[in-house]
């Protein structure tokens, strides 16, 4: 009997990928406070008190359905102000990418990033839906998430 030695041990490659992925996740978490601060500062300057982002996805597709904005108790829109967000570049531990976004685009960008971080694949199969609530006064972002799944039960009896 011969042993195939042409394939190398995949464990070092898996360990390297995992370390790279964990480093990127750490750097994303480190960038979050700066991104939140710039967004909440811009929302507060505009008099915005609350933003609710509704999302829905299934069948390998998902999207933000709508963004509701409040100034106090009144419904309002987002101004066209622009802010700069930072994002670590995957695989390059020294590089940060800076990009300019309207407030609407920045909110959507952060919502998608949080979904990827907490529920990667949220749009696959039966998918998920929910809301992000941006509370400007408390400077918090809360995710209310609803995952969908199909359940099946089978039983067979022979007597």
C-alpha positions in Angstrom: 0.0 0.0 0.0 1.3 3.5 -0.9 0.5 6.7 0.8 -0.1 9.9 -1.2 2.3 12.5 0.1 1.7 15.0 -2.7 -0.8 17.0 -0.6 0.6 19.1 2.2 -0.9 19.4 5.6 -3.8 22.0 5.4 -3.6 22.9 9.1 -0.9 25.6 8.7 -2.9 27.3 5.9 -6.1 27.1 8.0 -4.2 28.5 11.1 -2.8 31.4 9.0 -6.2 32.2 7.5 -7.8 32.1 11.0 -5.1 34.4 12.4 -5.6 36.8 9.4 -9.4 36.8 9.9 -9.1 37.4 13.6 -6.7 40.2 13.2 -9.0 41.9 10.7 -12.0 41.5 13.0 -10.0 43.1 15.8 -9.0 46.0 13.6 -12.6 46.5 12.5 -13.7 46.6 16.2 -11.0 49.1 16.9 -12.2 51.4 14.1 -15.8 51.2 15.2 -15.7 53.9 17.9 -14.3 56.5 15.5 -16.9 55.7 12.8 -19.7 55.8 15.4 -18.4 59.1 16.8 -18.2 60.9 13.4 -21.7 59.6 12.4 -23.4 60.5 15.8 -21.7 63.9 15.7 -23.1 64.7 12.3 -26.6 63.4 13.2 -26.6 65.5 16.4 -25.5 68.7 14.4 -28.4 68.0 12.1 -30.9 67.8 15.0 -31.6 64.1 14.3 -32.5 62.1 17.4 -33.3 58.7 16.1 -32.7 56.6 12.9 -34.3 53.2 12.3 -32.9 51.1 9.5 -35.2 48.3 8.3 -33.6 45.3 6.5 -34.9 42.1 4.9 -33.2 39.3 3.0 -33.6 35.7 1.8 -32.7 33.5 -1.1 -29.1 34.8 -1.2 -30.3 38.4 -1.5 -30.8 41.1 1.1 -31.2 44.8 1.3 -32.0 47.8 3.4 -35.8 48.3 2.9 -36.1 51.8 4.4 -34.5 54.4 6.7 -36.8 56.3 9.0 -35.4 59.4 10.6 -36.7 61.5 13.5 -35.9 64.9 14.9 -37.6 64.8 18.3 -41.1 63.4 17.6 -41.2 64.7 14.0 -40.4 62.5 10.9 -37.7 64.2 8.8 -35.1 63.3 6.2 -31.3 63.1 6.4 -29.3 66.1 5.2 -26.8 65.5 2.3 -23.9 66.1 4.7 -20.9 63.9 4.1 -18.6 62.2 6.6 -15.5 60.1 6.4 -15.5 56.5 7.6 -12.4 54.3 8.1 -12.1 50.6 7.3 -9.1 48.3 7.8 -7.9 46.7 4.6 -8.2 42.9 4.8 -4.8 41.3 4.8 -2.8 44.5 5.3 -2.4 45.1 9.1 -1.0 48.6 8.5 -3.5 50.0 6.0 -6.8 51.9 6.7 -9.1 52.8 3.8 -10.8 56.2 4.2 -14.0 56.8 2.3 -16.5 59.7 2.1 -20.2 59.0 2.4 -23.5 60.8 2.7 -25.1 60.2 6.0 -27.6 57.9 4.4 -24.8 55.8 2.8 -22.8 55.8 6.0 -25.7 54.5 8.0 -26.3 51.8 5.4 -22.6 50.9 5.3 -22.4 50.5 9.0 -25.6 48.5 9.1 -24.3 46.0 6.6 -21.0 45.8 8.4 -22.7 45.0 11.7 -24.9 42.4 10.0 -21.8 40.7 8.5 -20.1 40.8 11.9 -23.0 39.4 13.9 -25.0 37.3 11.5 -22.8 36.6 8.4 -25.0 35.0 5.8 -28.2 36.7 7.1 -29.5 36.9 3.5 -29.0 33.3 2.7 -31.7 30.6 2.4 -34.7 31.6 4.5 -32.9 34.7 5.5 -33.6 37.3 8.2 -35.2 40.7 8.8 -35.1 43.3 11.5 -34.2 46.8 12.5 -31.2 48.8 13.6 -32.0 51.7 15.9 -29.5 54.5 16.1 -30.2 56.5 19.3 -28.3 59.7 18.9 -28.8 60.9 22.5 -27.4 57.7 24.0 -25.0 57.2 21.0 -26.0 53.6 20.7 -26.9 51.3 17.8 -29.2 48.4 18.7 -29.9 45.5 16.3 -33.3 43.7 16.6 -32.7 40.6 14.5 -35.2 37.9 13.3 -33.7 34.8 11.7 -36.0 32.7 9.5 -35.7 28.9 9.1 -37.6 26.0 7.7 -38.3 23.1 10.0 -39.1 19.7 8.9 -40.2 16.6 10.9 -40.2 13.1 9.6 -41.3 9.9 11.2 -41.5 6.3 9.9 -42.9 3.4 11.8 -42.9 -0.3 10.8 -45.0 -2.6 13.0 
